[in-house]
Amino acid sequence: MPSNVIVGLQWGDEGKGKITDLLAKNSDYVIRYQGGNNSGHSIHIKNRHFILHLVPSGVIYSGVKCIVGPGVVIDPKSLIQEIQNLESMEINTHQVFLAKRAHVTMPYHRLLDQYQEEALGDKSIGTTHKGIGPTYEDKIARIGIRVLDLLDLKIFYEKLKYNIDLKNKIFTKIFHREPISFQSIYEEYIEYAKILSNRIIDAVYEIHDAFHNKKKILFEGAQAMLLDINYGTYPYVTTSSTSTGGVCTGAGIPTNFLKNFIGITKAYCTRVGFGPFPTEIGNEICDIIRKKGNEYGATTKRPRRCGWLDLIALKYSCMINGINNLVITKLDVLSELEIIKICVKYKCDGEIIQYFPANIKKNVKGVYIDLPGWKQDISHIHEYKDLPKNCKKYIKFIEDYLNLETLLISVGSERNQNIIKNKSLFLKIFT
């Protein structure tokens, strides 16, 4: 049975967690394929609020098997804390597993992340200091420690000793910092391995068996397309492949496993951290959007930069990812605005362009058209026909520009605050 993949189309925080949670109800597996605990997925169910960092967003359903895939980098301490938090909220986590081939984030990765950012000064990327980049660096350098290494004390000892000796040279000679202790880290991670050992599986075979047994599989990414290491706003990107293409390498599957490519976009744009943002708003409208949309990082609590919807970037993201199903989130946030701007071109060095440049600069600015707002609360609406006329015009403009039909619209953070625009297609895909 062809599988579904959910990907963010902007700079993250599009509401992937909520949509994954919604679609997981009719899935057998939810599999995370990239990233680390530097991202957060939020799920609101009545008076309960869940923030997930490594655990896939299908965990709320006890019958869904959740796998942290081979392409993810895992901080064991963070994962254990997350599982414990979920269990304290009476969520059964017995169906949460992690791939043997996933790489492990170590304390020295977090320190390297911090020291490198500090050394860059005003040229820093704006990372979360969670050690994600340095973990992927070690993976590519072929000196990384994988989850399966934690199960063999001899191998783990040798790999950890090599890495700490190497990192201590970097800490002391390059960054002029104190060295770190081998023994304390070795003992700490042995304990983590004991706690997690019954969750460690060969995810590749599990996923392939599930597919051939016609199980319904939903692949979930972290971050989003414009933070992709290859196709995002480099160097202000994350260190993994966030696109739908990253599913194949991050989960160990062939392309023919995938059929439905579900792209998530907000009705506007946000960005956390540094880097170019052509449609960024720097006035009181930004404050309105940030307050109404609760635009603060789920992981960092940092206020998000806010801007108008960027159709140039969105079309680029849909092209790279092969999106055939569009989801628009947080449409309700725009309800207070008289006029809503939407970016249809860029202006750079006096030139008008209609494509997303590979070397996008901070001086690239959006060129807009104005659409009328609807000044009406839509958070209670469940049928597309009941939306205000101007609201439907806004959606239609997006669809026409992208040449895509919207599958679903989110009008609030709660699980049930959704409008299924194409019900027949939704039922065909998810039931």
CORPELIN-V47565 format. One record per residue. PHI is phi in whole degrees, 0 to 359 (* if undefined). Layout:
phi=PHI
phi=PHI
This chain:
phi=*
phi=303
phi=260
phi=249
phi=229
phi=251
phi=222
phi=282
phi=256
phi=241
phi=256
phi=99
phi=66
phi=279
phi=101
phi=299
phi=299
phi=298
phi=291
phi=299
phi=302
phi=297
phi=279
phi=293
phi=306
phi=251
phi=246
phi=267
phi=226
phi=236
phi=235
phi=272
phi=245
phi=200
phi=84
phi=218
phi=271
phi=269
phi=234
phi=226
phi=250
phi=256
phi=230
phi=248
phi=230
phi=55
phi=264
phi=249
phi=231
phi=250
phi=242
phi=252
phi=244
phi=239
phi=291
phi=301
phi=284
phi=270
phi=296
phi=293
phi=265
phi=293
phi=270
phi=260
phi=275
phi=249
phi=237
phi=273
phi=283
phi=299
phi=277
phi=274
phi=255
phi=246
phi=267
phi=301
phi=298
phi=297
phi=295
phi=296
phi=298
phi=295
phi=297
phi=296
phi=296
phi=296
phi=294
phi=293
phi=262
phi=65
phi=260
phi=284
phi=252
phi=295
phi=262
phi=262
phi=228
phi=230
phi=283
phi=301
phi=276
phi=294
phi=270
phi=255
phi=278
phi=250
phi=303
phi=290
phi=293
phi=295
phi=293
phi=300
phi=303
phi=296
phi=294
phi=294
phi=297
phi=297
phi=293
phi=287
phi=61
phi=285
phi=258
phi=294
phi=278
phi=92
phi=287
phi=272
phi=62
phi=272
phi=85
phi=292
phi=302
phi=300
phi=294
phi=294
phi=299
phi=295
phi=299
phi=291
phi=283
phi=66
phi=237
phi=288
phi=255
phi=262
phi=304
phi=296
phi=293
phi=292
phi=272
phi=239
phi=299
phi=293
phi=296
phi=299
phi=302
phi=294
phi=292
phi=294
phi=298
phi=300
phi=295
phi=290
phi=300
phi=292
phi=294
phi=295
phi=294
phi=294
phi=298
phi=278
phi=269
phi=260
phi=265
phi=56
phi=243
phi=287
phi=288
phi=251
phi=271
phi=293
phi=299
phi=295
phi=290
phi=302
phi=293
phi=298
phi=282
phi=297
phi=294
phi=299
phi=298
phi=297
phi=292
phi=263
phi=303
phi=282
phi=256
phi=275
phi=225
phi=275
phi=296
phi=300
phi=292
phi=300
phi=293
phi=294
phi=298
phi=298
phi=296
phi=289
phi=269
phi=61
phi=282
phi=273
phi=242
phi=239
phi=263
phi=237
phi=257
phi=257
phi=45
phi=196
phi=305
phi=284
phi=251
phi=297
phi=298
phi=264
phi=238
phi=272
phi=277
phi=302
phi=271
phi=275
phi=222
phi=271
phi=247
phi=217
phi=271
phi=274
phi=283
phi=298
phi=297
phi=291
phi=297
phi=296
phi=282
phi=278
phi=238
phi=76
phi=234
phi=278
phi=295
phi=286
phi=285
phi=254
phi=226
phi=258
phi=254
phi=260
phi=260
phi=252
phi=228
phi=288
phi=285
phi=217
phi=236
phi=221
phi=210
phi=253
phi=90
phi=270
phi=114
phi=296
phi=208
phi=302
phi=251
phi=298
phi=258
phi=244
phi=234
phi=294
phi=295
phi=302
phi=295
phi=297
phi=295
phi=298
phi=291
phi=293
phi=270
phi=50
phi=275
phi=225
phi=302
phi=293
phi=266
phi=263
phi=67
phi=290
phi=295
phi=277
phi=289
phi=241
phi=203
phi=287
phi=298
phi=252
phi=284
phi=296
phi=295
phi=293
phi=294
phi=301
phi=296
phi=296
phi=296
phi=297
phi=270
phi=65
phi=296
phi=238
phi=219
phi=255
phi=238
phi=251
phi=248
phi=58
phi=297
phi=297
phi=296
phi=276
phi=295
phi=275
phi=266
phi=289
phi=236
phi=241
phi=271
phi=218
phi=277
phi=239
phi=210
phi=243
phi=238
phi=220
phi=52
phi=81
phi=255
phi=267
phi=230
phi=233
phi=218
phi=267
phi=288
phi=293
phi=248
phi=304
phi=253
phi=291
phi=272
phi=286
phi=236
phi=283
phi=248
phi=242
phi=244
phi=258
phi=242
phi=289
phi=282
phi=242
phi=44
phi=209
phi=294
phi=243
phi=293
phi=263
phi=278
phi=238
phi=241
phi=301
phi=297
phi=272
phi=291
phi=302
phi=305
phi=291
phi=294
phi=294
phi=296
phi=298
phi=296
phi=298
phi=297
phi=297
phi=299
phi=295
phi=294
phi=273
phi=57
phi=223
phi=265
phi=284
phi=274
phi=211
phi=233
phi=263
phi=237
phi=171
phi=279
phi=292
phi=307
phi=264
phi=270
phi=220
phi=238
phi=274
phi=284
phi=246
phi=291
phi=295
phi=292
phi=300
phi=294
phi=295
phi=280
phi=246
phi=230
